[in-house]
Amino acid sequence: MRRSISNARPVPQRTCAACRQVKDKRALVRLVRTPAGKVEIDATGKKEGRGAYLCRESACWEKALKGTCLEHALKGSVSRGDLEKLYKNGKDLLKELTIG
């Protein structure tokens, strides 16, 4: 008897830094702390540096950007300038993702 073996590749899972829910990697947005120390949105998911993931929901973004969970996930501090850029760019990204 032959056993049925699935050739399907496992779907990578990641945890949202704000709500702690585990979801498919592609369903989340990656933020990265670059080796230069800047924190930015990683649209490609391949930028070098320490990464953290957030859901595509505004509640998770607000919680992460106002609290310390993003700093904890990135294992370093996030400057006020980076937080303001993330807030603005994240808001635009969430609009784009919900429309498109």
Gaussian input, Z-matrix of N, CA and C with variables (Angstrom, degrees):
# hf/3-21g

backbone

0 1
 N
 C     1     B1
 C     2     B2     1     A1
 N     3     B3     2     A2     1     D1
 C     4     B4     3     A3     2     D2
 C     5     B5     4     A4     3     D3
 N     6     B6     5     A5     4     D4
 C     7     B7     6     A6     5     D5
 C     8     B8     7     A7     6     D6
 N     9     B9     8     A8     7     D7
 C    10    B10     9     A9     8     D8
 C    11    B11    10    A10     9     D9
 N    12    B12    11    A11    10    D10
 C    13    B13    12    A12    11    D11
 C    14    B14    13    A13    12    D12
 N    15    B15    14    A14    13    D13
 C    16    B16    15    A15    14    D14
 C    17    B17    16    A16    15    D15
 N    18    B18    17    A17    16    D16
 C    19    B19    18    A18    17    D17
 C    20    B20    19    A19    18    D18
 N    21    B21    20    A20    19    D19
 C    22    B22    21    A21    20    D20
 C    23    B23    22    A22    21    D21
 N    24    B24    23    A23    22    D22
 C    25    B25    24    A24    23    D23
 C    26    B26    25    A25    24    D24
 N    27    B27    26    A26    25    D25
 C    28    B28    27    A27    26    D26
 C    29    B29    28    A28    27    D27
 N    30    B30    29    A29    28    D28
 C    31    B31    30    A30    29    D29
 C    32    B32    31    A31    30    D30
 N    33    B33    32    A32    31    D31
 C    34    B34    33    A33    32    D32
 C    35    B35    34    A34    33    D33
 N    36    B36    35    A35    34    D34
 C    37    B37    36    A36    35    D35
 C    38    B38    37    A37    36    D36
 N    39    B39    38    A38    37    D37
 C    40    B40    39    A39    38    D38
 C    41    B41    40    A40    39    D39
 N    42    B42    41    A41    40    D40
 C    43    B43    42    A42    41    D41
 C    44    B44    43    A43    42    D42
 N    45    B45    44    A44    43    D43
 C    46    B46    45    A45    44    D44
 C    47    B47    46    A46    45    D45
 N    48    B48    47    A47    46    D46
 C    49    B49    48    A48    47    D47
 C    50    B50    49    A49    48    D48
 N    51    B51    50    A50    49    D49
 C    52    B52    51    A51    50    D50
 C    53    B53    52    A52    51    D51
 N    54    B54    53    A53    52    D52
 C    55    B55    54    A54    53    D53
 C    56    B56    55    A55    54    D54
 N    57    B57    56    A56    55    D55
 C    58    B58    57    A57    56    D56
 C    59    B59    58    A58    57    D57
 N    60    B60    59    A59    58    D58
 C    61    B61    60    A60    59    D59
 C    62    B62    61    A61    60    D60
 N    63    B63    62    A62    61    D61
 C    64    B64    63    A63    62    D62
 C    65    B65    64    A64    63    D63
 N    66    B66    65    A65    64    D64
 C    67    B67    66    A66    65    D65
 C    68    B68    67    A67    66    D66
 N    69    B69    68    A68    67    D67
 C    70    B70    69    A69    68    D68
 C    71    B71    70    A70    69    D69
 N    72    B72    71    A71    70    D70
 C    73    B73    72    A72    71    D71
 C    74    B74    73    A73    72    D72
 N    75    B75    74    A74    73    D73
 C    76    B76    75    A75    74    D74
 C    77    B77    76    A76    75    D75
 N    78    B78    77    A77    76    D76
 C    79    B79    78    A78    77    D77
 C    80    B80    79    A79    78    D78
 N    81    B81    80    A80    79    D79
 C    82    B82    81    A81    80    D80
 C    83    B83    82    A82    81    D81
 N    84    B84    83    A83    82    D82
 C    85    B85    84    A84    83    D83
 C    86    B86    85    A85    84    D84
 N    87    B87    86    A86    85    D85
 C    88    B88    87    A87    86    D86
 C    89    B89    88    A88    87    D87
 N    90    B90    89    A89    88    D88
 C    91    B91    90    A90    89    D89
 C    92    B92    91    A91    90    D90
 N    93    B93    92    A92    91    D91
 C    94    B94    93    A93    92    D92
 C    95    B95    94    A94    93    D93
 N    96    B96    95    A95    94    D94
 C    97    B97    96    A96    95    D95
 C    98    B98    97    A97    96    D96
 N    99    B99    98    A98    97    D97
 C   100   B100    99    A99    98    D98
 C   101   B101   100   A100    99    D99
 N   102   B102   101   A101   100   D100
 C   103   B103   102   A102   101   D101
 C   104   B104   103   A103   102   D102
 N   105   B105   104   A104   103   D103
 C   106   B106   105   A105   104   D104
 C   107   B107   106   A106   105   D105
 N   108   B108   107   A107   106   D106
 C   109   B109   108   A108   107   D107
 C   110   B110   109   A109   108   D108
 N   111   B111   110   A110   109   D109
 C   112   B112   111   A111   110   D110
 C   113   B113   112   A112   111   D111
 N   114   B114   113   A113   112   D112
 C   115   B115   114   A114   113   D113
 C   116   B116   115   A115   114   D114
 N   117   B117   116   A116   115   D115
 C   118   B118   117   A117   116   D116
 C   119   B119   118   A118   117   D117
 N   120   B120   119   A119   118   D118
 C   121   B121   120   A120   119   D119
 C   122   B122   121   A121   120   D120
 N   123   B123   122   A122   121   D121
 C   124   B124   123   A123   122   D122
 C   125   B125   124   A124   123   D123
 N   126   B126   125   A125   124   D124
 C   127   B127   126   A126   125   D125
 C   128   B128   127   A127   126   D126
 N   129   B129   128   A128   127   D127
 C   130   B130   129   A129   128   D128
 C   131   B131   130   A130   129   D129
 N   132   B132   131   A131   130   D130
 C   133   B133   132   A132   131   D131
 C   134   B134   133   A133   132   D132
 N   135   B135   134   A134   133   D133
 C   136   B136   135   A135   134   D134
 C   137   B137   136   A136   135   D135
 N   138   B138   137   A137   136   D136
 C   139   B139   138   A138   137   D137
 C   140   B140   139   A139   138   D138
 N   141   B141   140   A140   139   D139
 C   142   B142   141   A141   140   D140
 C   143   B143   142   A142   141   D141
 N   144   B144   143   A143   142   D142
 C   145   B145   144   A144   143   D143
 C   146   B146   145   A145   144   D144
 N   147   B147   146   A146   145   D145
 C   148   B148   147   A147   146   D146
 C   149   B149   148   A148   147   D147
 N   150   B150   149   A149   148   D148
 C   151   B151   150   A150   149   D149
 C   152   B152   151   A151   150   D150
 N   153   B153   152   A152   151   D151
 C   154   B154   153   A153   152   D152
 C   155   B155   154   A154   153   D153
 N   156   B156   155   A155   154   D154
 C   157   B157   156   A156   155   D155
 C   158   B158   157   A157   156   D156
 N   159   B159   158   A158   157   D157
 C   160   B160   159   A159   158   D158
 C   161   B161   160   A160   159   D159
 N   162   B162   161   A161   160   D160
 C   163   B163   162   A162   161   D161
 C   164   B164   163   A163   162   D162
 N   165   B165   164   A164   163   D163
 C   166   B166   165   A165   164   D164
 C   167   B167   166   A166   165   D165
 N   168   B168   167   A167   166   D166
 C   169   B169   168   A168   167   D167
 C   170   B170   169   A169   168   D168
 N   171   B171   170   A170   169   D169
 C   172   B172   171   A171   170   D170
 C   173   B173   172   A172   171   D171
 N   174   B174   173   A173   172   D172
 C   175   B175   174   A174   173   D173
 C   176   B176   175   A175   174   D174
 N   177   B177   176   A176   175   D175
 C   178   B178   177   A177   176   D176
 C   179   B179   178   A178   177   D177
 N   180   B180   179   A179   178   D178
 C   181   B181   180   A180   179   D179
 C   182   B182   181   A181   180   D180
 N   183   B183   182   A182   181   D181
 C   184   B184   183   A183   182   D182
 C   185   B185   184   A184   183   D183
 N   186   B186   185   A185   184   D184
 C   187   B187   186   A186   185   D185
 C   188   B188   187   A187   186   D186
 N   189   B189   188   A188   187   D187
 C   190   B190   189   A189   188   D188
 C   191   B191   190   A190   189   D189
 N   192   B192   191   A191   190   D190
 C   193   B193   192   A192   191   D191
 C   194   B194   193   A193   192   D192
 N   195   B195   194   A194   193   D193
 C   196   B196   195   A195   194   D194
 C   197   B197   196   A196   195   D195
 N   198   B198   197   A197   196   D196
 C   199   B199   198   A198   197   D197
 C   200   B200   199   A199   198   D198
 N   201   B201   200   A200   199   D199
 C   202   B202   201   A201   200   D200
 C   203   B203   202   A202   201   D201
 N   204   B204   203   A203   202   D202
 C   205   B205   204   A204   203   D203
 C   206   B206   205   A205   204   D204
 N   207   B207   206   A206   205   D205
 C   208   B208   207   A207   206   D206
 C   209   B209   208   A208   207   D207
 N   210   B210   209   A209   208   D208
 C   211   B211   210   A210   209   D209
 C   212   B212   211   A211   210   D210
 N   213   B213   212   A212   211   D211
 C   214   B214   213   A213   212   D212
 C   215   B215   214   A214   213   D213
 N   216   B216   215   A215   214   D214
 C   217   B217   216   A216   215   D215
 C   218   B218   217   A217   216   D216
 N   219   B219   218   A218   217   D217
 C   220   B220   219   A219   218   D218
 C   221   B221   220   A220   219   D219
 N   222   B222   221   A221   220   D220
 C   223   B223   222   A222   221   D221
 C   224   B224   223   A223   222   D222
 N   225   B225   224   A224   223   D223
 C   226   B226   225   A225   224   D224
 C   227   B227   226   A226   225   D225
 N   228   B228   227   A227   226   D226
 C   229   B229   228   A228   227   D227
 C   230   B230   229   A229   228   D228
 N   231   B231   230   A230   229   D229
 C   232   B232   231   A231   230   D230
 C   233   B233   232   A232   231   D231
 N   234   B234   233   A233   232   D232
 C   235   B235   234   A234   233   D233
 C   236   B236   235   A235   234   D234
 N   237   B237   236   A236   235   D235
 C   238   B238   237   A237   236   D236
 C   239   B239   238   A238   237   D237
 N   240   B240   239   A239   238   D238
 C   241   B241   240   A240   239   D239
 C   242   B242   241   A241   240   D240
 N   243   B243   242   A242   241   D241
 C   244   B244   243   A243   242   D242
 C   245   B245   244   A244   243   D243
 N   246   B246   245   A245   244   D244
 C   247   B247   246   A246   245   D245
 C   248   B248   247   A247   246   D246
 N   249   B249   248   A248   247   D247
 C   250   B250   249   A249   248   D248
 C   251   B251   250   A250   249   D249
 N   252   B252   251   A251   250   D250
 C   253   B253   252   A252   251   D251
 C   254   B254   253   A253   252   D252
 N   255   B255   254   A254   253   D253
 C   256   B256   255   A255   254   D254
 C   257   B257   256   A256   255   D255
 N   258   B258   257   A257   256   D256
 C   259   B259   258   A258   257   D257
 C   260   B260   259   A259   258   D258
 N   261   B261   260   A260   259   D259
 C   262   B262   261   A261   260   D260
 C   263   B263   262   A262   261   D261
 N   264   B264   263   A263   262   D262
 C   265   B265   264   A264   263   D263
 C   266   B266   265   A265   264   D264
 N   267   B267   266   A266   265   D265
 C   268   B268   267   A267   266   D266
 C   269   B269   268   A268   267   D267
 N   270   B270   269   A269   268   D268
 C   271   B271   270   A270   269   D269
 C   272   B272   271   A271   270   D270
 N   273   B273   272   A272   271   D271
 C   274   B274   273   A273   272   D272
 C   275   B275   274   A274   273   D273
 N   276   B276   275   A275   274   D274
 C   277   B277   276   A276   275   D275
 C   278   B278   277   A277   276   D276
 N   279   B279   278   A278   277   D277
 C   280   B280   279   A279   278   D278
 C   281   B281   280   A280   279   D279
 N   282   B282   281   A281   280   D280
 C   283   B283   282   A282   281   D281
 C   284   B284   283   A283   282   D282
 N   285   B285   284   A284   283   D283
 C   286   B286   285   A285   284   D284
 C   287   B287   286   A286   285   D285
 N   288   B288   287   A287   286   D286
 C   289   B289   288   A288   287   D287
 C   290   B290   289   A289   288   D288
 N   291   B291   290   A290   289   D289
 C   292   B292   291   A291   290   D290
 C   293   B293   292   A292   291   D291
 N   294   B294   293   A293   292   D292
 C   295   B295   294   A294   293   D293
 C   296   B296   295   A295   294   D294
 N   297   B297   296   A296   295   D295
 C   298   B298   297   A297   296   D296
 C   299   B299   298   A298   297   D297

   B1=1.4475
   B2=1.5159
   B3=1.3061
   B4=1.4656
   B5=1.5122
   B6=1.2744
   B7=1.4636
   B8=1.5098
   B9=1.2806
   B10=1.4588
   B11=1.5267
   B12=1.3030
   B13=1.4541
   B14=1.5180
   B15=1.2960
   B16=1.4522
   B17=1.5255
   B18=1.3126
   B19=1.4560
   B20=1.5203
   B21=1.3229
   B22=1.4579
   B23=1.5198
   B24=1.3239
   B25=1.4602
   B26=1.5209
   B27=1.3064
   B28=1.4643
   B29=1.5201
   B30=1.3185
   B31=1.4592
   B32=1.5267
   B33=1.3538
   B34=1.4633
   B35=1.5211
   B36=1.3032
   B37=1.4656
   B38=1.5259
   B39=1.3182
   B40=1.4630
   B41=1.5295
   B42=1.3251
   B43=1.4556
   B44=1.5203
   B45=1.3234
   B46=1.4617
   B47=1.5385
   B48=1.3223
   B49=1.4699
   B50=1.5269
   B51=1.3268
   B52=1.4608
   B53=1.5255
   B54=1.3299
   B55=1.4739
   B56=1.5293
   B57=1.3380
   B58=1.4579
   B59=1.5228
   B60=1.3388
   B61=1.4580
   B62=1.5290
   B63=1.3212
   B64=1.4559
   B65=1.5211
   B66=1.3437
   B67=1.4664
   B68=1.5172
   B69=1.3414
   B70=1.4608
   B71=1.5268
   B72=1.3101
   B73=1.4681
   B74=1.5288
   B75=1.3271
   B76=1.4705
   B77=1.5276
   B78=1.3120
   B79=1.4599
   B80=1.5211
   B81=1.3307
   B82=1.4590
   B83=1.5284
   B84=1.3170
   B85=1.4647
   B86=1.5242
   B87=1.3345
   B88=1.4675
   B89=1.5211
   B90=1.3148
   B91=1.4613
   B92=1.5191
   B93=1.3072
   B94=1.4516
   B95=1.5280
   B96=1.3211
   B97=1.4587
   B98=1.5143
   B99=1.3347
   B100=1.4579
   B101=1.5296
   B102=1.3163
   B103=1.4699
   B104=1.5308
   B105=1.3375
   B106=1.4690
   B107=1.5311
   B108=1.3354
   B109=1.4587
   B110=1.5162
   B111=1.3405
   B112=1.4632
   B113=1.5233
   B114=1.3162
   B115=1.4574
   B116=1.5148
   B117=1.3295
   B118=1.4641
   B119=1.5227
   B120=1.3209
   B121=1.4627
   B122=1.5218
   B123=1.3108
   B124=1.4615
   B125=1.5215
   B126=1.3212
   B127=1.4632
   B128=1.5271
   B129=1.3241
   B130=1.4637
   B131=1.5250
   B132=1.3205
   B133=1.4558
   B134=1.5162
   B135=1.3223
   B136=1.4630
   B137=1.5210
   B138=1.3267
   B139=1.4613
   B140=1.5203
   B141=1.3133
   B142=1.4566
   B143=1.5243
   B144=1.3046
   B145=1.4581
   B146=1.5125
   B147=1.3132
   B148=1.4624
   B149=1.5248
   B150=1.3115
   B151=1.4542
   B152=1.5128
   B153=1.3135
   B154=1.4541
   B155=1.5277
   B156=1.3048
   B157=1.4612
   B158=1.5128
   B159=1.3486
   B160=1.4647
   B161=1.5175
   B162=1.3373
   B163=1.4603
   B164=1.5251
   B165=1.2974
   B166=1.4614
   B167=1.5199
   B168=1.3058
   B169=1.4596
   B170=1.5223
   B171=1.3196
   B172=1.4651
   B173=1.5323
   B174=1.3213
   B175=1.4662
   B176=1.5308
   B177=1.3146
   B178=1.4647
   B179=1.5267
   B180=1.3266
   B181=1.4648
   B182=1.5195
   B183=1.3214
   B184=1.4703
   B185=1.5244
   B186=1.3168
   B187=1.4592
   B188=1.5326
   B189=1.3380
   B190=1.4674
   B191=1.5242
   B192=1.3329
   B193=1.4627
   B194=1.5246
   B195=1.3248
   B196=1.4628
   B197=1.5198
   B198=1.2966
   B199=1.4602
   B200=1.5184
   B201=1.3177
   B202=1.4610
   B203=1.5222
   B204=1.3374
   B205=1.4596
   B206=1.5372
   B207=1.3403
   B208=1.4597
   B209=1.5278
   B210=1.3236
   B211=1.4660
   B212=1.5313
   B213=1.3128
   B214=1.4600
   B215=1.5256
   B216=1.3422
   B217=1.4636
   B218=1.5282
   B219=1.3256
   B220=1.4688
   B221=1.5323
   B222=1.3144
   B223=1.4611
   B224=1.5218
   B225=1.3250
   B226=1.4607
   B227=1.5110
   B228=1.3095
   B229=1.4605
   B230=1.5309
   B231=1.3198
   B232=1.4619
   B233=1.5219
   B234=1.3257
   B235=1.4648
   B236=1.5275
   B237=1.3140
   B238=1.4660
   B239=1.5392
   B240=1.3323
   B241=1.4640
   B242=1.5142
   B243=1.3431
   B244=1.4663
   B245=1.5232
   B246=1.3448
   B247=1.4672
   B248=1.5239
   B249=1.3504
   B250=1.4709
   B251=1.5213
   B252=1.3551
   B253=1.4720
   B254=1.5245
   B255=1.3356
   B256=1.4657
   B257=1.5225
   B258=1.3330
   B259=1.4628
   B260=1.5255
   B261=1.3407
   B262=1.4752
   B263=1.5313
   B264=1.3314
   B265=1.4617
   B266=1.5286
   B267=1.3190
   B268=1.4502
   B269=1.5145
   B270=1.3249
   B271=1.4672
   B272=1.5303
   B273=1.3364
   B274=1.4729
   B275=1.5279
   B276=1.3294
   B277=1.4615
   B278=1.5257
   B279=1.3188
   B280=1.4679
   B281=1.5202
   B282=1.3538
   B283=1.4716
   B284=1.5139
   B285=1.3392
   B286=1.4602
   B287=1.5327
   B288=1.3159
   B289=1.4628
   B290=1.5206
   B291=1.3242
   B292=1.4713
   B293=1.5201
   B294=1.3384
   B295=1.4691
   B296=1.5170
   B297=1.3422
   B298=1.4678
   B299=1.4373
   A1=109.64
   A2=115.45
   A3=121.03
   A4=109.16
   A5=114.02
   A6=119.35
   A7=108.79
   A8=115.38
   A9=120.06
   A10=109.29
   A11=115.99
   A12=120.89
   A13=108.46
   A14=115.82
   A15=120.34
   A16=109.65
   A17=115.76
   A18=120.71
   A19=111.57
   A20=116.78
   A21=119.67
   A22=110.34
   A23=115.22
   A24=120.32
   A25=108.85
   A26=117.07
   A27=118.85
   A28=110.97
   A29=115.95
   A30=121.65
   A31=107.86
   A32=117.97
   A33=119.32
   A34=111.92
   A35=116.07
   A36=122.31
   A37=109.22
   A38=116.81
   A39=121.86
   A40=108.48
   A41=115.18
   A42=121.31
   A43=109.84
   A44=117.10
   A45=122.04
   A46=107.98
   A47=116.10
   A48=120.55
   A49=111.54
   A50=117.90
   A51=120.94
   A52=112.41
   A53=117.30
   A54=120.22
   A55=112.64
   A56=117.67
   A57=124.01
   A58=113.91
   A59=117.77
   A60=120.33
   A61=109.03
   A62=116.47
   A63=121.78
   A64=107.90
   A65=115.57
   A66=121.30
   A67=109.00
   A68=115.42
   A69=119.80
   A70=108.80
   A71=115.62
   A72=121.04
   A73=111.48
   A74=116.88
   A75=121.02
   A76=112.98
   A77=117.12
   A78=120.19
   A79=111.64
   A80=116.68
   A81=121.36
   A82=110.30
   A83=116.21
   A84=122.40
   A85=107.22
   A86=115.36
   A87=119.52
   A88=110.31
   A89=115.62
   A90=122.55
   A91=106.02
   A92=116.66
   A93=119.75
   A94=110.61
   A95=115.55
   A96=121.15
   A97=105.20
   A98=115.79
   A99=121.64
   A100=110.19
   A101=117.09
   A102=119.37
   A103=112.69
   A104=117.90
   A105=121.47
   A106=111.76
   A107=117.49
   A108=121.27
   A109=114.99
   A110=117.88
   A111=120.71
   A112=109.76
   A113=116.03
   A114=121.25
   A115=107.85
   A116=116.24
   A117=120.85
   A118=110.58
   A119=115.09
   A120=121.15
   A121=108.06
   A122=116.92
   A123=122.51
   A124=108.09
   A125=116.09
   A126=120.50
   A127=111.86
   A128=117.67
   A129=120.57
   A130=111.92
   A131=116.82
   A132=121.01
   A133=113.24
   A134=117.06
   A135=119.71
   A136=113.75
   A137=117.39
   A138=118.69
   A139=110.05
   A140=114.21
   A141=120.63
   A142=110.00
   A143=116.27
   A144=120.59
   A145=112.00
   A146=115.52
   A147=122.25
   A148=109.02
   A149=117.25
   A150=121.06
   A151=113.28
   A152=114.75
   A153=123.03
   A154=106.52
   A155=116.59
   A156=120.89
   A157=110.83
   A158=114.27
   A159=121.04
   A160=109.00
   A161=115.38
   A162=121.57
   A163=109.16
   A164=115.44
   A165=121.02
   A166=110.92
   A167=116.27
   A168=121.52
   A169=108.98
   A170=115.79
   A171=119.83
   A172=111.94
   A173=117.76
   A174=120.24
   A175=110.69
   A176=117.14
   A177=120.48
   A178=110.43
   A179=117.36
   A180=120.67
   A181=110.47
   A182=115.84
   A183=118.90
   A184=110.88
   A185=116.62
   A186=120.32
   A187=111.05
   A188=116.03
   A189=120.13
   A190=111.73
   A191=116.92
   A192=119.57
   A193=112.12
   A194=117.78
   A195=119.77
   A196=112.04
   A197=117.67
   A198=120.81
   A199=112.32
   A200=114.78
   A201=119.99
   A202=113.03
   A203=117.24
   A204=118.88
   A205=112.19
   A206=117.66
   A207=119.65
   A208=110.46
   A209=116.58
   A210=120.37
   A211=110.34
   A212=116.04
   A213=120.19
   A214=110.21
   A215=117.44
   A216=121.13
   A217=111.43
   A218=116.20
   A219=119.77
   A220=111.98
   A221=116.26
   A222=122.41
   A223=111.99
   A224=115.65
   A225=120.68
   A226=109.76
   A227=115.74
   A228=118.95
   A229=110.66
   A230=114.87
   A231=122.11
   A232=106.64
   A233=117.03
   A234=120.45
   A235=110.93
   A236=114.91
   A237=119.83
   A238=110.96
   A239=117.22
   A240=121.15
   A241=111.95
   A242=116.39
   A243=120.15
   A244=111.03
   A245=116.92
   A246=119.78
   A247=111.17
   A248=116.41
   A249=119.61
   A250=111.10
   A251=116.87
   A252=120.10
   A253=110.68
   A254=116.67
   A255=119.96
   A256=110.77
   A257=115.88
   A258=119.35
   A259=110.37
   A260=116.41
   A261=121.03
   A262=110.68
   A263=116.40
   A264=119.75
   A265=111.66
   A266=117.13
   A267=120.42
   A268=112.01
   A269=115.41
   A270=119.67
   A271=110.25
   A272=116.26
   A273=120.38
   A274=110.98
   A275=116.23
   A276=120.44
   A277=111.16
   A278=116.73
   A279=119.68
   A280=111.35
   A281=116.71
   A282=119.75
   A283=109.91
   A284=115.39
   A285=121.44
   A286=110.98
   A287=116.98
   A288=120.48
   A289=112.04
   A290=117.08
   A291=118.88
   A292=111.37
   A293=117.10
   A294=120.38
   A295=110.27
   A296=115.68
   A297=119.99
   A298=112.48
   D1=138.45
   D2=177.60
   D3=-95.24
   D4=137.81
   D5=175.44
   D6=-88.84
   D7=141.48
   D8=177.48
   D9=-81.23
   D10=119.45
   D11=178.82
   D12=-114.31
   D13=124.93
   D14=-179.31
   D15=-78.43
   D16=134.63
   D17=177.27
   D18=-92.63
   D19=2.14
   D20=-178.30
   D21=-66.46
   D22=134.80
   D23=179.00
   D24=-79.37
   D25=144.88
   D26=177.72
   D27=-66.67
   D28=142.14
   D29=179.62
   D30=-85.01
   D31=123.91
   D32=179.33
   D33=-61.54
   D34=137.48
   D35=-179.36
   D36=-113.66
   D37=143.55
   D38=176.78
   D39=-137.65
   D40=160.66
   D41=-178.44
   D42=-107.86
   D43=133.55
   D44=175.65
   D45=-68.32
   D46=131.59
   D47=-177.81
   D48=-67.97
   D49=-22.40
   D50=-176.58
   D51=-92.61
   D52=-56.25
   D53=-173.94
   D54=-95.13
   D55=-10.62
   D56=177.03
   D57=67.72
   D58=16.97
   D59=176.57
   D60=-82.75
   D61=140.41
   D62=177.59
   D63=-91.24
   D64=127.57
   D65=-178.70
   D66=-139.22
   D67=170.78
   D68=174.20
   D69=-59.90
   D70=141.91
   D71=-177.38
   D72=-55.59
   D73=-39.08
   D74=-177.31
   D75=-72.76
   D76=-14.75
   D77=178.77
   D78=-86.46
   D79=-3.25
   D80=-178.09
   D81=-115.38
   D82=164.34
   D83=177.07
   D84=-107.45
   D85=131.70
   D86=-178.67
   D87=-92.93
   D88=133.09
   D89=170.25
   D90=-110.11
   D91=145.03
   D92=-176.79
   D93=-133.31
   D94=139.03
   D95=170.22
   D96=-98.26
   D97=111.76
   D98=-175.34
   D99=-72.63
   D100=163.83
   D101=176.31
   D102=-58.48
   D103=-23.35
   D104=176.93
   D105=-78.06
   D106=-10.01
   D107=177.47
   D108=97.98
   D109=-1.60
   D110=178.11
   D111=-83.00
   D112=146.73
   D113=176.62
   D114=-110.45
   D115=127.12
   D116=-177.19
   D117=-146.72
   D118=167.07
   D119=177.40
   D120=-78.04
   D121=133.36
   D122=179.55
   D123=-106.78
   D124=92.28
   D125=-177.18
   D126=-68.16
   D127=-30.25
   D128=-177.74
   D129=-85.00
   D130=-22.94
   D131=-177.80
   D132=77.09
   D133=11.74
   D134=-175.66
   D135=-124.61
   D136=7.11
   D137=-179.32
   D138=-68.20
   D139=149.11
   D140=-179.86
   D141=-74.88
   D142=138.04
   D143=176.13
   D144=133.99
   D145=179.22
   D146=-179.92
   D147=-77.51
   D148=127.38
   D149=-176.32
   D150=-108.76
   D151=156.07
   D152=172.72
   D153=-142.80
   D154=152.72
   D155=-175.94
   D156=-119.14
   D157=143.97
   D158=175.82
   D159=-130.21
   D160=147.56
   D161=175.04
   D162=-64.20
   D163=166.32
   D164=177.23
   D165=-90.00
   D166=36.91
   D167=-179.65
   D168=-120.22
   D169=138.62
   D170=-175.80
   D171=-62.94
   D172=-30.86
   D173=-179.83
   D174=-62.11
   D175=-40.27
   D176=179.28
   D177=-67.78
   D178=-39.42
   D179=179.59
   D180=-64.31
   D181=-44.69
   D182=-179.54
   D183=-63.73
   D184=-43.46
   D185=179.79
   D186=-62.49
   D187=-42.89
   D188=-177.94
   D189=-68.96
   D190=-39.21
   D191=-174.99
   D192=-81.32
   D193=-22.15
   D194=179.10
   D195=-93.01
   D196=-27.89
   D197=-177.62
   D198=-98.17
   D199=-160.45
   D200=-178.49
   D201=-108.83
   D202=4.36
   D203=-175.96
   D204=-66.57
   D205=-31.19
   D206=178.03
   D207=-69.00
   D208=-43.29
   D209=177.67
   D210=-61.89
   D211=-39.83
   D212=178.89
   D213=-64.13
   D214=-44.28
   D215=-178.46
   D216=-67.40
   D217=-35.50
   D218=-179.23
   D219=-87.04
   D220=-3.84
   D221=179.28
   D222=53.97
   D223=47.50
   D224=177.78
   D225=178.31
   D226=165.80
   D227=-178.82
   D228=-77.61
   D229=155.21
   D230=177.95
   D231=-117.72
   D232=125.96
   D233=-177.16
   D234=-69.57
   D235=157.30
   D236=179.68
   D237=-61.41
   D238=-37.18
   D239=177.95
   D240=-63.19
   D241=-42.50
   D242=177.81
   D243=-65.11
   D244=-39.09
   D245=178.75
   D246=-62.69
   D247=-41.10
   D248=179.07
   D249=-65.30
   D250=-41.14
   D251=177.62
   D252=-64.95
   D253=-42.96
   D254=179.47
   D255=-62.47
   D256=-40.41
   D257=-179.61
   D258=-62.56
   D259=-46.87
   D260=-178.89
   D261=-67.43
   D262=-50.89
   D263=-177.91
   D264=-67.36
   D265=-35.34
   D266=177.89
   D267=-66.08
   D268=-39.00
   D269=177.90
   D270=-62.65
   D271=-45.00
   D272=178.00
   D273=-63.87
   D274=-41.18
   D275=-179.21
   D276=-64.64
   D277=-42.43
   D278=179.85
   D279=-64.39
   D280=-37.81
   D281=176.39
   D282=-62.31
   D283=-45.47
   D284=-178.91
   D285=-62.63
   D286=-40.62
   D287=-178.18
   D288=-70.78
   D289=-33.69
   D290=-179.45
   D291=-77.91
   D292=-29.92
   D293=178.77
   D294=-78.21
   D295=-46.64
   D296=-174.07
   D297=-90.09

